[in-house]
Amino acid sequence: MAETLIKSCETVLTMDDARREMSACDIRVRDGIIVEIGIGLESDGEIVLAEGCVATPGLVNTHHHLYQTLTRAVPGGQDALLFGWLQTLYPIWSRFGPEEMFVSAQIGLAELALSGCTLSSDHLYLYPNGTRLDDTIAAAQEIGMRFHPTRGAMSIGESDGGLPPDVLVERESDILNDAIRVIDAHHDAREGAMVRIGVAPCSPFSVSRELMRDAAILAREKGVMLHTHLAENDEDIAYSLEKFGCRPGQYAEELGWTGEDVWHAHCVKLDGQEIDLFARSKTGVAHCPCSNCRLGSGIAPVRAMRDAGVPVGLGVDGSASNDTGNLVVEARQAMLLQRVARGADAMSAREALEIATRGGAEVLGRHDCGQIAVGKRADIALWNVSGVESAGSWDKAALLLAGPTRVRDLFVEGRQVVRDGTVTTIDLPRVIERQNALAQKLAS
């Protein structure tokens, strides 16, 4: 049996049911599972010394568009609101192929791993030039990241009153058939799964009412989760009122898009009734604070959601609207925005970190992850708090106030994906070089 002992952690933020914080202790990992936490443990397996480090559960990213790492800081979209930003980028994305999808996913996942992320979702909703969801799954398998990709889709193009160009939309029968194919090929419902699949029409303004309803039926027949964008900004609300005669939350409920098997991205503009609906139904939210700031969408009512009992996780969103993929920076931003909106005591550093770990795992239905506790999966981040970022800190466990934004070491299913600040599973400099070449080709 493969065993690793993470020894002499300065602090362990467990995020377990008691929210214990343990000092000077060790974590024993065996066959991908945390089997023991204690002081003075010994092992004949690999020893990873963690003196001067805070251990946390691996961070969980509940919303991303990995393909967008090829289109960061694109001129023309840098200062646009959501709809104008999309219309700038759609023509560029229409020129992607399988290699662009694969390489951009490698870069995005490596960036996430360096920021402490062990489990990431991905929302891929366009499939030009023969690309498939399988391209991103292959990238995640090379990185060694736990992955929850979703088969997204757009079916209403410009000629039918939608936002995307017609070349990027698909027939709805093809969308559903390919969702079945991907689920059958890749979805793993077992505890400890490295890949699970979701069904994710892009948004209520890019697919039909019928596809939203059929997608929900299909997902429940297959036992997979549902995901989409919802209530992202004022334009989104106006569109819903004009086209559907109701607010986004009511539209979602009417079509079967609420429940523990559903999570929505953004939800910046949910009102009190919609928050109550999500709380009653245990519908999850992927909060994307940096992207919401970048696109001027607003500050999501996360404090109100949490107080009502809505499951909330964090997402970095696409790297064309963020434009980074650093999840610990996202957690700090979430904390700061709630303080801007509600006061300095609105959200603590520890609560924001909980949202980024256990909170995200629960949103994705991964109750086997998100905690450092015996029996949970060995997804663990080690943060070196002996460096300049933490120098002078009186509370080394308050990572989001004074701490590093890159991990020293990262374990996924007990395997070391980052060691001493370097990704171990791929030749990252070579992939960066390829990524830049592809970006230059698209720009030209």
Secondary structure, DSSP 4 states (H G I P E B T S, - for coil): --EEEEEEEEEEE--STT--EEEEEEEEEETTEEEEEESS---SSEEEE-TTEEEEEPEEE----GGGGGSTT-TTTTT--HHHHHHHHHHHHTT--HHHHHHHHHHHHHHHHHTTEEEEEEEE---GGG--HHHHHHHHHHHT-EEEEEEEE----GGGT-SS-GGG---HHHHHHHHHHHHHHH---STT-SB--EEEES-TTTS-HHHHHHHHHHHHHHT-EEEEEES-SHHHHHHHHHHHSS-HHHHHHHTT--STTEEEEE-TT--HHHHHHHHHHT-EEEE-HHHHHHTT-----HHHHHHHT--EEE----TTSS----HHHHHHHHHHHHHHHH-TTS--HHHHHHIIIIIHHHHTT-TTSSS-STTSB--EEEEE-SSGGGTT-S-TT-TTTSS-SS-SEEEETTEEEEETTEESSS-HHHHHHHHHHHHHHHH-
